[in-house]
Amino acid sequence: MRGILFTEQGERLAGHQIVYEPKKYSDGRIEQSPLDWTNSLEGIASFVAEKAREQRISIDAVAVTSQRSAIIPVDREGQPLMDTIMWQDRRNAAICKELEEYNDLIFERSGARINTVFSGSRMGWILKNRPDVCERLYKLVNIPEYVMHHMTGEYKTDVTYASRSHLMNLRTRKWDKEMLRLFGILPEQLCKIQEPGSVCGHVTAAFAENTGLSQGIPVITAGGDQQCAAVGQGAFKEGTLSLVAGTGGFLVTALDRVPENPDPQLIFNCSSVAGRYMVEANVLTCCSAFDWFGRNFYPLKDGKIDYAAINEELKAFDGKVSSVMALPYFQGRSTPKWNPQARAHFGDISLAESRGDMVKGLLEGIFMEIRNNIQLFGEYVGIHKAYISGGLTNSEVINQLQADVYGISLYHMEDSESTAYGALMVALVGQGVYGSLDEAFETIRGGTNTKCFKPREGIFAAYEEKRMRMNEMYGKLY
């Protein structure tokens, strides 16, 4: 979790980050203590408030953006009743399997077919399997709802989070009675839906006392992390792709409206731009798979992954297509063709292959899966360029590899805090500081240094051939 103090012009005055790790279990469960959220929130807010006092400036608002689909059940006092079930957790797979017969209805109402990532089935799992929790249950909240309640005492959310639950009607932008019935959720167990950029409450006296923030300042929901990242990268108009290669890979492009005949392989969500939509695709493991390889196959440096050593090894393979075929489904497959049972595979390995071939092959597999999704986007809007950010974009050799695999020009901003900038711009437009996102983007991000990576035509063609073979291998395995 991190907090950044910005001016209205986007100048960063202070920032603080606290690192934590979820608990991962071999059966697919991934959990995290709710204290990680509240303790980190108060620690960050206290740090930033102190820095503001030192500079003799006032903090006028708090904008919140977060990951979207983890769930925490809480009682009437807002106390958590169990650890957070994280968005990557797969304990809801059986419920999703049971609901597959309703996929056409679920997609028509919510904009996405049933999957283990969205939060509705995670809520259903709690209600079905944890009677001890149900006895005291008041609300089922995600991380931003939990955090904003901790600051304001209010249970509010926005359409970007609700559209990642299967429980909201994408066209009416309200909780859908039929979906609630199907998933077994009561409307009173959910938060009130608002538009992104709106005020969800004000800092309470208790939170002000604990952190030094001023009581009564507005807390603004800016929308989900991927929605905000798209805004921060300028992908709030049709035709530009936002690609965040972090723990997972998230692809987003803007839509003015829900298409007449949407493809059920994709995900249609609400945008952080009030009243607008976006089409989204996910690859469940990016940095998480890369880090797994780094931890297990490279010597650690001071107990940490030596990214510099991996990067140097990758430079020796620049422009060469690895002979290793890797299917990157460590946590199942997301779009296209949802399959929570899919697993990672490495193939085409002989005694001639090295560790470098393996890590290059893994990255190629991740990026070829992203390319599968970019190709689907072309049915709705022509994608000619993409803005990239996230942990897997901090290396020029990896960025060039991505351009070669995707076949489009990629732009990487020197200051890669796209999610935070997006949240800032959504909040400022919502508060009337700027008249439009175009105006906010030009003022806040217009001068950012940006590096362009262009695809190399011959290499792109080779990767297209390898991608076809990867998809064929997946079809034979699953």
C-alpha angles and dihedrals in degrees: 000000000000138000127202127193110218135182118227088261092056098256111150112230101171142349142182134190132194119197125212138159131223120233112254124201130195092240091064099264115138117184139169133193114253086222087072088066100043098038092047091045093053093043093051094043091050092050094048093044090053092049089051091052091050089054092043095236131130127237106226103181144000120227118198130204127164149156107293119218111046114112135215122182112215137186128232091280091053093251116147116248096200140358119293113273101222125224093251092054113117104194088110092063093104092052090049089051091053091051096049091096087066094050096117092053093042092051094045092053104033105027096241137072118242112288140158095246099065116085104233095079089044089057089046091053091055093049092048101041108028110059089161088062094043091058090068101024119135105156139008105217138175124225098272091046089050093047094046091048089052089055100039111017088235128118103220134143137171136237094261091065094037090053088059093059106066085232101092125077103238094212100044091036090220134109107281116230093210093050092047090052092047093051094039096241125143116222091231089061090065135071126255112267121234136167119268114264092040129120113259096185143306134274109274126227090250094053090044091053092049096048112021094244114137117264114247101025112139123260110211126199106221096181136255123329095253093046090051092045089056091052092046090054094047095253095131093109129065116272103036121095125214113206121185112187100191129123084329130010117258123190120191136173129172127254127188092214143356107282120248093239108022118192109246090215088072134061122240114201140166116269128231084245103091112252094007134107141214139201115231140187129188137208106196099213127038115126089016091061093041091049091048089056092045093051095047105037106030128061111257119240113219087342093305136101110274099227092172091060092049091048092052091051091050091053089065089059097046111137093012123108110227117240089219117097114210127184103201100208100127092143099027128274126295123182126025105039104358110231118163089182094062117111136193119271134187119202146162091052122153133170088270093067120099136200088265091056089052097051091043090050091050092052091047090053092051092048094044088056088052088050089054088060096044088056090056091052089062089075090071108025136007110251111206101158141013137206111220132201140152136083095305092057098063092091124072093209090053091047091052089049089054092051090050092051098043097042095220135097114270126206122203118190116219090228101052098186089117095146093053093045090049091052090048093051094046090050094047093048089047090053093048096247088125125029095220143003089251090060093044093048094049092050098041105032105017095100098044115129109245130190120207124214115195124198119251105232100219093045092048090055090051091051091049089056091048091048090056089053091048092052090047091052091050090051091054093048096044 
